[in-house]
């Protein structure tokens, strides 16, 4: 059975919204799009690229799918474009019935995701924070690849917002990796329910 990994670029205060460009995601009045670019370096980019090379299927939420479908098919022979355009893709959406990006299958609900694990070895959710939250709540995420950047924005969409309803614990799956600009890769795997109520006085 395959694994589902969530690849997410986040700030120190947990914001994942709009890392790639100024107008990537301006919903809810978000004004800080493109915050990731200042902290990218060759080493960081190489590690991200290695992760993409290992993927054999891509799983996306509707918003990220629309961004990717409008971008990667037009990037010619760039290595990431070649990989994304060729691999099987799945988008979870209640409204998209006939995706235009070649190789894409629409799934009506998160409940259909489990069957993908029987068909592929290394499935990745890139961005797609809303989908990632739903998958975490459903117990369908095997690994979190969190690229943490040394910036705090104060507002924006967060993976673990106040309405995240399933307390969970995680274990560090590999040593943290630091990059020259101060960014880090933190890899976690689910580790059961969150442990609370520990009495420090004993």
Residue, then its C-alpha position, 0 to 999 in steps of 0.5 A: x500500500x502506498x503513502x500519502x505525504x503532504x508537502x507544505x510551505x509554512x511560515x513560523x506562525x503557521x501560514x501556508x497561504x500564497x507562498x509562490x506569488x503576489x496574486x497566488x491567493x488573495x482570498x480573505x484580503x491576504x496581502x502577503x503573497x510571494x513570501x517564500x521567494x526571499x528564502x529560496x536557495x539552491x539547496x532548498x530547491x534541490x531538496x524540493x526537486x528530489x521530493x518531486x522526482x520520487x512522486x508517482x501521483x499528485x493529489x490536489x485541492x481545487x484551488x491549488x489544482x486551478x493554479x497548477x493547471x493554469x501554469x505547469x502545462x505552459x512551462x515547456x521542458x522545465x523538469x518539474x513541468x515535465x514531471x507534473x504534466x506526465x504523472x497521474x493527478x487527482x483533484x478533490x472537488x464537488x464541482x469539477x467533473x471534467x478536468x482539462x489538465x491531461x492525466x487528471x481524475x476528479x474525486x467528489x469527496x475525500x472518502x474516495x482518496x483511500x483507494x488511490x493508496x492501493x494504486x500508487x506508492x508515493x502520493x503527494x499533496x502539494x499546497x492544498x491546505x484545506x484538503x490537507x486538513x480534511x485528510x488529516x482529520x480522516x486519518x489519511x495522511x502518512x507524512x507531513x513534509x513541512x518546509x518552515x520559513x523564518x518569517x511571520x505574517x500574523x494573518x492568513x490560512x493555517x493548517x492547524x487553525x482554531x477549528x481543527x477538530x481532531x487533536x493529533x500527535x506527531x513524531x519526527x520521522x527524520x532529523x531536521x534539515x536546515x538551509x542556508x537562508x534559515x528555512x528548515x525541512x521538518x518531516x513528521x508522521x502521525x503518532x496517535x492522539x494528542x497526549x494532554x493533562x500531563x501533571x508537571x508537579x509529579 
